[in-house]
Amino acid sequence: MLEQTQKKLLIKLVEAERSIPRNERDYFYVAHRVGPPGVELRHPAIPMNSPRIFEGDLRILASYDLISIVSWGGNGIEKFYITNKGFQMYDQAMLDLGSPVDRFQRIVKDYLDSDVFQAAYPNTYSKWAQAENLLWTDDSSSVLTTIGHLIREAMQDFAEALIKHHNSQENISDKTKIVARIRSVLNSQHKCGNAELAFLDALLAYWGTVSDLVQRQEHGGQKEGEPLLWFDARRVVFQSALIMFEIETTLSRFRSK
């Protein structure tokens, strides 16, 4: 009986909760502040300045016993937690997405489609979405190279925004040097543990490989002397989404520490 927006809100809440070690978990707090419509969610795993939500959606979740409201203030809900029923509904929703591969692909795409990602990376999302839409329209050479061009610009815009979000001290102003710009951000992460630093190093190598594929896509495979196929376009669209998803979700954990 939930609307799609309410389902996505429940998914957001559960994934935020599960990203925190059990012994460090806390309530979700609701801030009623002057400004745009809606309320702000406060939680260690929800980035500051995330888009506001409609408090009525929280009340609907509570009416189905998916969350439990702990306290009310003069303006409305003050704090709440997710119930066992809420966790169970999330688990079932993930199973309903289809096969394991379908679920992982949907998670990545839903993250890029989310209000949080679009608010933080509006130009990146716009260009990536254009490329993804073109993927299902035609497989002519002009469309395939346009997809490569859009993905290259999306990755450039992502690197630009990432530098601003993480206040990178290295002054790399050339937008085309996206590998160096991503490296400057990843090298600045001093709050990570050894395992996560190793993962960030691997992500940098991964980013460079995807960038090479995108360059090939944009130039129509001329350097290699091989014609582009629809599969090549699908690969750069999906792999660019995956690498941006991995970088953003990894770094966002340390942004508020």
C-alpha positions, 0 to 999 in steps of 0.5 A: 500500500506504500507509494513509491516515494515511501518505499524509497524512503524506507530503503534509505532508512534501512541502508543508513542504519545497516551502514553503522556498526550495531553498537554505534547505532542511534535514533533517527532525528527529525529537524524542523527548520525554517527553509524549503518545505519538508523536514531534515533527517539527522543520522550518522549515515545520512550526509548533511544537507541531504534533500528534505523529506515530507514528514507525512511519509514518515507518519505513513511508515509509522502507521504500517509499523515500519518505524516507531516514533519515540517522541513528538515535539511541538512541530511534529516527530522528533525521533524514531527507529526502524522496527523489525517489520521495517527491516523485514519489508526491506529484505522482501523488497530487495528479493522482489527486484529479481535475480541477484544480478538484477538486484545489484544493478538496480541498487547502483541505478537507484543510487544515481537516481536518488535525490541525494546524488542528484543534489550533490552531482546535478550535471553528472547525473544529467549527462549520465542519464542522457547517455543511458537513455540513448543506449535504448534508442539506436546503435548507430555509430553517431549515437555510440560516440555521443554516449562516449562524449556524454559519459566523459563529460559526466565523469569530468563533472563528477571529479569537479564536484568531488574536489569541492565536496572534499576540499582537495588541496591540490590545485588541478584546474584542468577538467580533462585530467580526471584521473589526477583529480580523482587521485588528489581526492583519494590521497586526501582521505586520512580518516580511512583504515588500511583496508579502505585505503587499499580499496581506494587505491584499487578504485583509482586504477579502476577509474583510469581503466574506465576513463580509457574505455570512455575515451575509446568510445568517444573517438569511435575506436579509431585508435584501435581500428575496431568498430564500436558495438552496442555492447561497448556503449552499454559497458561504459554506461554501466561501468561509469555508474558503478565506479561513481557509486563506489567512490561516492558511497565510500567517501561519503562515510568520511565526509562528516567525520 
